[in-house]
Amino acid sequence: MFRFLKFLVYLGFIIFLVVLGYAYVGDLSPDKRTVETPVTIDVR
């Protein structure tokens, strides 16, 4: 039982570090650009 609790503490610490690292890196949004694709519509 102690091993399981120890595992959970380690897992929680690793998750905390990952969240902290993600917050430190900041905004990871991709570059925005306009994409124009011509579309032909076949009307009968």
C-alpha atoms as a printed R data frame, in Angstrom:
   type eleno elety resid chain resno       x      y       z
1  ATOM     1    CA   MET     A     1   0.000  0.000   0.000
2  ATOM     2    CA   PHE     A     2   2.872  2.355   0.805
3  ATOM     3    CA   ARG     A     3   4.402  1.721  -2.631
4  ATOM     4    CA   PHE     A     4   1.125  2.722  -4.296
5  ATOM     5    CA   LEU     A     5   0.914  5.961  -2.310
6  ATOM     6    CA   LYS     A     6   4.534  6.705  -3.106
7  ATOM     7    CA   PHE     A     7   3.794  6.113  -6.786
8  ATOM     8    CA   LEU     A     8   0.840  8.519  -6.628
9  ATOM     9    CA   VAL     A     9   2.995 11.200  -4.997
10 ATOM    10    CA   TYR     A    10   5.650 10.817  -7.694
11 ATOM    11    CA   LEU     A    11   3.012 10.869 -10.421
12 ATOM    12    CA   GLY     A    12   1.417 14.005  -8.963
13 ATOM    13    CA   PHE     A    13   4.822 15.701  -8.802
14 ATOM    14    CA   ILE     A    14   5.574 14.832 -12.425
15 ATOM    15    CA   ILE     A    15   2.160 16.127 -13.517
16 ATOM    16    CA   PHE     A    16   2.807 19.320 -11.561
17 ATOM    17    CA   LEU     A    17   6.151 19.787 -13.343
18 ATOM    18    CA   VAL     A    18   4.552 19.212 -16.742
19 ATOM    19    CA   VAL     A    19   1.818 21.774 -16.075
20 ATOM    20    CA   LEU     A    20   4.371 24.237 -14.723
21 ATOM    21    CA   GLY     A    21   6.553 23.772 -17.812
22 ATOM    22    CA   TYR     A    22   3.596 24.248 -20.136
23 ATOM    23    CA   ALA     A    23   2.620 27.448 -18.302
24 ATOM    24    CA   TYR     A    24   6.225 28.674 -18.528
25 ATOM    25    CA   VAL     A    25   6.466 28.060 -22.277
26 ATOM    26    CA   GLY     A    26   3.270 30.048 -22.751
27 ATOM    27    CA   ASP     A    27   1.107 30.251 -25.818
28 ATOM    28    CA   LEU     A    28   1.810 27.430 -28.251
29 ATOM    29    CA   SER     A    29  -0.755 28.437 -30.868
30 ATOM    30    CA   PRO     A    30   0.223 27.957 -34.517
31 ATOM    31    CA   ASP     A    31   0.851 30.801 -36.946
32 ATOM    32    CA   LYS     A    32  -2.321 32.065 -38.600
33 ATOM    33    CA   ARG     A    33  -2.554 32.552 -42.337
34 ATOM    34    CA   THR     A    34  -5.306 32.821 -44.902
35 ATOM    35    CA   VAL     A    35  -5.856 29.827 -47.167
36 ATOM    36    CA   GLU     A    36  -7.821 30.369 -50.359
37 ATOM    37    CA   THR     A    37  -8.877 27.358 -52.416
38 ATOM    38    CA   PRO     A    38 -10.950 27.816 -55.583
39 ATOM    39    CA   VAL     A    39 -14.086 25.655 -55.713
40 ATOM    40    CA   THR     A    40 -15.994 24.841 -58.874
41 ATOM    41    CA   ILE     A    41 -19.676 24.064 -58.465
42 ATOM    42    CA   ASP     A    42 -21.383 22.041 -61.187
43 ATOM    43    CA   VAL     A    43 -24.987 23.301 -61.362
44 ATOM    44    CA   ARG     A    44 -27.331 21.487 -63.713
